[in-house]
Structure formats: structure tokens, C-alpha cells
Amino acid sequence: MTTDTTTKDTTPGAPTPGTTVLDARGVTMRFGGLTAVNGVDLTVNSGEIVGLIGPNGAGKTTFFNCLTGLYTPTEGEVRYKDQVLPAKSFKVTAAGIARTFQNIRLFANMTVLENVLVGRHTRTKEGFWSAVLRGPGFHKAEATSRERAMELLEFVGLAEKAGHLARNLPYGEQRKLEIARALASEPGLLLLDEPTAGMNPQETRATEELVFAIRDQGIAVLVIEHDMRFIFNLCDRVAVLVQGEKLIEGDSTTVQGDERVIAAYLGEPLANDPGATEAAEVEAAEAHAQADTTTDTAAGKENDR
């Protein structure tokens, strides 16, 4: 089913892809008898922005959850810089992968600066007793984290609002804050789940420029988005998921011109289309698994300290 038509970007000034950062092989995710993702292969190289698109219910977010440890794939493996990733989301973050979510997940009653500082916890060395005793090492680490957090807020254009509550930010700025918090973990790969959802054209353009700036800092990017103009302007390569399988991967021109992609977005049925009923069952099963995984992850993090 998969067609790979990847071509090399020859645009003047475009970064030269280097080593493989992400290598997902045969990733499959089943919920009971329902298959949400089926045998998907995907690589992301350093210096690349890769897009992941597909109709609603195609399995894009499920695939993201498999990459970031929220789900343990039923089959296949995910490697980051040639190391198999652990099946715990906080360990995946510590390894070097950060993400944002389709639905914004900020700490609404914390300040903008405090939200970014939360993202720094995987890169701080101070433990429980250091925090209790508040010795010189603790204060030095705290100052370093605050300095880095302010640098990131400056980078995304929110430095002047560092003391504001996150809930009081406009929608587009909340999206920027979530990206800044993800960057605070110093990732080598950033996963963005619909970063322009609900944005106006000006906010979308600003987000595009921000993603380019992130890439220019040496961070590889994998992005899910429904805004096709945004995706095709932004990405070096685009992969298309349909019914949980990778349909095609290639440059923007090739993907846009593929008749199967056009059919999928126009709603024309493909072979073995599960239909709306089974798609709804997959969505319900995924929501249930998400709730269970969130509980298990929180408990696992406490036990791992």
C-alpha cells in the first residue's frame, strides 16, 4: 500500500539532512481487535521538518502516542538516535523527544514562566534533599533554569508576559507557550500535534516562522496538521496515513498530486474501509487506553525516582 517517493530538497539554503534522529519500524497499535495503526515505518533526520497528514481517524495522533511512550506499540519498535525508546513518556522526554498536544495542556493557574520551568525538570540534577535544604547547588540550578526559561520565552515572543497566568494568554500565545515548554527539555526532536489548529492566517504564518527557527537551531521536527498550505510550505517530506497505514511519502508536489491522497481527502472509499462505526470504536478504545496510560505513567514516574 505504501509508496515512497522521497526526493532530496535542493532549495538554496535548505539544511542538509544528516543522521537519523527518529526511526520507527513496523509500528502497529491495536486496541483489542481494532487496529488503529498498522505497520507504519517513518524516519526523521537531523535538519528535517517532516509532516504527517491524513483524514480524521487515520491514526496520526495514535502514532504520535506510540512514538512518545504514551502507548506501547503492539508490534514494531521506535528508535531515537539508534537507541530503542523506553515505554514511559517521561523517559522518552529525558532521551530527547518533546511534544505538544492537539488540545493545549498548560498549567492554567501557573505563570507563563512557571510553565516553562516545569519543562526543565528532566534537565535538572537537583534531588529531593537539595530542594529541602536549598543549598548553593540548588540556587545555582534554579537560576540557570530561570535564565534558560526566559531565553525560550524571548525566542517565542512571550518574554514580556512571563509573569502572566497561562490561562490569560490569547489562544495563539498559549500555543507558543506550549512549544516553549517542550523546548525547555532541550529535545533533539520536537513533535507538534496540530500546532495551528484554531489559528487565524497571521498566527499560522507566525507559527510557520517559529518552526523554521526551531529547525535552524538544530532540532528536527515532526508535525501533524490539517492545514495543507501550512504543511506543504513547511515540510521537507510529507507522509500520508489512511486507515492506520502509510499510503505515500514524498515531497510536497508528489504527495499533492497522488490520486489516492486526493480520494482520501474527498471522502471516497478505499479498499477495506472500516466505515464510521469501526472508526468510532477505535476512537473510544484509544480514549480508554489514554486514561489508563496517564494513570500508569504517573505512578511509574513516582516509583522510578
C-alpha positions as CSV (number, residue, x, y, z in Angstrom):
1,M,0.0,0.0,0.0
2,T,2.9,2.3,0.7
3,T,4.6,4.4,-2.0
4,D,7.8,6.1,-1.0
5,T,8.8,8.9,-3.4
6,T,11.2,10.8,-1.2
7,T,13.3,13.3,-3.1
8,K,16.2,15.4,-1.9
9,D,15.5,19.0,-1.2
10,T,17.7,21.2,-3.5
11,T,16.3,24.6,-2.4
12,P,19.2,27.0,-1.9
13,G,20.0,27.3,1.8
14,A,18.0,24.3,2.8
15,P,19.6,22.2,5.5
16,T,21.3,19.0,4.5
17,P,19.7,16.1,6.3
18,G,22.2,14.3,8.5
19,T,22.0,11.4,10.8
20,T,18.7,9.6,11.5
21,V,17.1,11.0,14.6
22,L,13.9,9.0,14.7
23,D,13.5,5.5,13.2
24,A,10.0,4.0,13.6
25,R,9.8,0.4,12.2
26,G,6.6,-1.5,11.7
27,V,4.7,0.4,14.4
28,T,1.4,-1.2,15.0
29,M,-1.2,-0.3,17.7
30,R,-4.2,-2.5,18.4
31,F,-7.0,-1.8,20.9
32,G,-8.5,-5.3,21.4
33,G,-9.5,-6.4,17.9
34,L,-9.3,-2.9,16.4
35,T,-6.1,-1.8,14.6
36,A,-5.6,1.9,14.8
37,V,-2.0,1.9,13.3
38,N,-0.8,-0.8,11.1
39,G,2.9,-1.4,10.3
40,V,4.0,2.2,9.8
41,D,7.6,3.0,9.0
42,L,8.9,6.5,9.3
43,T,12.3,8.2,9.7
44,V,13.2,11.8,10.6
45,N,16.7,13.0,10.0
46,S,18.6,15.9,11.7
47,G,17.9,19.1,9.9
48,E,14.5,18.0,8.6
49,I,10.9,19.0,9.1
50,V,8.6,16.1,8.3
51,G,4.8,16.3,8.0
52,L,2.2,13.6,8.9
53,I,-1.2,14.1,7.3
54,G,-4.3,12.1,6.8
55,P,-8.1,12.3,7.2
56,N,-9.7,12.4,10.6
57,G,-9.4,8.9,12.2
58,A,-6.4,8.0,10.2
59,G,-4.3,7.2,13.2
60,K,-2.0,10.2,13.3
61,T,-2.3,11.0,17.0
62,T,-2.2,7.3,17.9
63,F,1.1,7.0,16.0
64,F,2.4,10.1,17.9
65,N,1.5,8.5,21.2
66,C,3.4,5.4,20.2
67,L,6.5,7.5,19.4
68,T,6.4,9.3,22.7
69,G,5.8,6.5,25.2
70,L,2.1,7.2,25.9
71,Y,1.3,3.9,24.2
72,T,3.5,0.8,24.0
73,P,3.2,-0.4,20.3
74,T,1.6,-3.8,19.9
75,E,4.3,-4.5,17.3
76,G,7.3,-2.8,16.0
77,E,9.9,-0.5,17.6
78,V,10.8,3.1,17.9
79,R,14.4,4.2,18.0
80,Y,15.8,7.6,18.8
81,K,19.4,8.1,17.7
82,D,19.7,4.3,17.3
83,Q,18.5,3.6,20.8
84,V,15.2,1.8,21.4
85,L,13.0,4.1,23.4
86,P,11.6,3.0,26.8
87,A,7.8,2.7,27.1
88,K,7.5,5.5,29.5
89,S,6.6,9.0,28.3
90,F,8.9,10.9,30.9
91,K,11.8,8.6,29.9
92,V,11.2,9.4,26.2
93,T,11.3,13.1,27.1
94,A,14.6,12.5,29.0
95,A,16.0,10.7,26.0
96,G,15.5,13.8,23.8
97,I,12.0,13.8,22.3
98,A,9.4,16.5,23.3
99,R,5.9,17.1,22.1
100,T,2.9,19.3,22.1
101,F,-0.7,18.1,22.1
102,Q,-3.7,18.6,19.9
103,N,-5.6,20.0,22.9
104,I,-3.5,22.5,24.8
105,R,-2.2,21.1,28.1
106,L,-0.9,24.1,30.1
107,F,-1.0,24.6,33.8
108,A,-3.6,27.3,33.6
109,N,-3.1,28.7,37.1
110,M,0.7,28.9,36.9
111,T,2.5,31.8,35.3
112,V,4.0,31.7,31.8
113,L,7.5,31.4,33.3
114,E,6.5,28.7,35.7
115,N,5.0,26.6,32.8
116,V,8.3,26.7,31.0
117,L,10.2,25.9,34.2
118,V,8.1,22.7,34.5
119,G,9.6,21.6,31.2
120,R,13.1,22.0,32.6
121,H,12.7,19.2,35.2
122,T,14.2,16.5,33.0
123,R,17.4,18.5,32.7
124,T,18.0,19.4,36.3
125,K,20.2,17.3,38.6
126,E,19.0,18.5,42.0
127,G,17.1,16.0,44.0
128,F,14.7,16.0,46.9
129,W,17.2,16.8,49.7
130,S,18.7,19.6,47.6
131,A,15.3,21.2,47.3
132,V,14.6,20.8,51.0
133,L,18.0,22.2,52.2
134,R,18.2,24.8,49.5
135,G,22.0,24.8,49.4
136,P,24.2,26.7,46.9
137,G,23.8,23.9,44.3
138,F,20.0,24.3,44.4
139,H,20.1,28.0,44.0
140,K,22.6,27.8,41.1
141,A,20.4,25.3,39.3
142,E,17.3,27.3,39.9
143,A,19.0,30.5,38.5
144,T,20.2,28.5,35.4
145,S,16.7,27.2,34.8
146,R,15.1,30.6,35.1
147,E,17.7,32.1,32.7
148,R,17.1,29.4,30.1
149,A,13.3,29.7,30.5
150,M,13.5,33.4,29.8
151,E,15.6,32.8,26.8
152,L,12.9,30.5,25.4
153,L,10.2,32.9,26.2
154,E,12.2,35.6,24.3
155,F,12.6,33.1,21.4
156,V,8.8,32.5,21.1
157,G,7.9,36.2,21.7
158,L,6.5,35.9,25.2
159,A,9.2,37.3,27.5
160,E,7.1,40.4,28.3
161,K,4.3,38.1,29.6
162,A,6.5,35.9,31.8
163,G,4.5,36.9,34.9
164,H,1.1,36.5,33.4
165,L,-1.1,33.5,34.2
166,A,-1.2,31.0,31.3
167,R,-5.0,31.0,31.3
168,N,-5.0,34.7,30.5
169,L,-3.0,34.4,27.3
170,P,-4.7,34.6,23.9
171,Y,-5.1,31.2,22.2
172,G,-2.3,31.7,19.8
173,E,0.1,32.6,22.6
174,Q,-0.9,29.6,24.6
175,R,0.2,27.5,21.6
176,K,3.5,29.3,21.6
177,L,3.9,28.7,25.4
178,E,3.3,25.0,24.9
179,I,6.1,24.9,22.3
180,A,8.4,26.9,24.7
181,R,7.7,24.4,27.5
182,A,8.5,21.5,25.1
183,L,11.8,23.2,24.1
184,A,12.7,23.6,27.7
185,S,13.5,19.9,27.9
186,E,16.3,20.5,25.3
187,P,15.0,18.0,22.7
188,G,16.7,16.8,19.6
189,L,13.3,16.0,18.1
190,L,10.1,18.0,18.5
191,L,6.7,16.6,17.7
192,L,3.9,19.1,17.1
193,D,0.3,17.8,17.1
194,E,-1.8,20.3,15.1
195,P,0.1,23.4,16.2
196,T,-2.1,25.8,14.1
197,A,-5.5,24.4,15.0
198,G,-7.9,27.3,15.6
199,M,-5.4,30.0,14.4
200,N,-6.0,32.8,12.0
201,P,-3.8,33.3,8.9
202,Q,-1.4,35.7,10.7
203,E,-0.9,33.4,13.7
204,T,-0.4,30.4,11.3
205,R,2.3,32.3,9.5
206,A,4.0,33.2,12.8
207,T,3.9,29.6,13.8
208,E,5.5,28.6,10.4
209,E,8.3,31.0,11.0
210,L,8.8,29.7,14.6
211,V,9.1,26.1,13.4
212,F,11.7,27.2,10.8
213,A,13.6,28.9,13.6
214,I,13.4,25.8,15.7
215,R,14.8,23.7,12.9
216,D,17.6,26.3,12.4
217,Q,18.6,25.6,16.0
218,G,19.4,22.0,15.0
219,I,16.1,20.4,16.3
220,A,14.4,18.0,13.9
221,V,10.6,18.4,13.7
222,L,7.7,16.0,13.0
223,V,4.3,17.8,12.7
224,I,0.7,16.7,12.3
225,E,-1.5,19.3,10.7
226,H,-4.8,19.6,8.8
227,D,-3.8,22.9,7.2
228,M,-2.4,21.7,3.9
229,R,-1.0,25.0,2.9
230,F,0.9,25.2,6.1
231,I,2.2,21.6,5.8
232,F,3.3,21.9,2.2
233,N,5.0,25.2,2.7
234,L,6.8,23.9,5.8
235,C,7.9,20.4,5.3
236,D,10.9,18.7,3.5
237,R,8.9,15.5,3.3
238,V,5.3,14.5,3.9
239,A,3.9,11.1,4.9
240,V,0.2,10.3,4.5
241,L,-1.7,8.0,6.8
242,V,-5.0,6.5,5.7
243,Q,-6.9,3.9,7.8
244,G,-3.8,3.5,10.0
245,E,-1.4,2.7,7.2
246,K,1.2,4.8,5.4
247,L,-0.2,5.5,1.9
248,I,2.6,7.5,0.4
249,E,5.7,9.5,1.5
250,G,7.5,12.1,-0.6
251,D,7.9,15.8,-1.4
252,S,5.0,18.2,-1.4
253,T,4.5,18.1,-5.2
254,T,4.4,14.3,-5.4
255,V,2.0,13.9,-2.4
256,Q,-0.4,16.6,-3.6
257,G,-0.7,15.1,-7.0
258,D,-1.3,11.5,-5.8
259,E,-4.8,10.4,-6.8
260,R,-5.2,8.2,-3.7
261,V,-4.4,11.1,-1.4
262,I,-7.0,13.2,-3.3
263,A,-9.6,10.4,-3.0
264,A,-8.9,10.0,0.7
265,Y,-9.5,13.7,1.4
266,L,-12.6,13.8,-0.8
267,G,-14.1,11.0,1.3
268,E,-14.1,8.4,-1.5
269,P,-13.9,4.9,0.0
270,L,-10.7,2.8,-0.3
271,A,-10.4,-0.9,-0.2
272,N,-11.4,-2.4,3.2
273,D,-12.7,0.9,4.5
274,P,-13.8,0.2,8.1
275,G,-16.5,2.7,8.0
276,A,-17.7,5.2,10.6
277,T,-18.8,2.6,13.1
278,E,-15.4,0.9,13.5
279,A,-13.6,4.3,13.4
280,A,-15.7,5.4,16.3
281,E,-14.9,2.2,18.2
282,V,-11.2,2.8,17.6
283,E,-11.6,6.4,19.0
284,A,-13.4,5.1,22.1
285,A,-10.8,2.4,22.7
286,E,-8.0,4.9,22.3
287,A,-9.6,7.3,24.8
288,H,-9.9,4.5,27.3
289,A,-6.3,3.5,26.8
290,Q,-5.2,7.1,27.1
291,A,-6.9,7.3,30.5
292,D,-5.2,4.1,31.7
293,T,-1.8,5.1,30.4
294,T,-1.9,8.5,32.1
295,T,-2.6,6.8,35.5
296,D,0.1,4.2,34.9
297,T,2.7,6.8,33.8
298,A,2.2,9.0,36.8
299,A,2.6,6.0,39.1
300,G,5.6,4.8,37.2
301,K,7.3,8.2,37.4
302,E,6.9,8.2,41.2
303,N,8.3,4.7,41.5
304,D,11.2,5.5,39.3
305,R,12.5,8.3,41.4
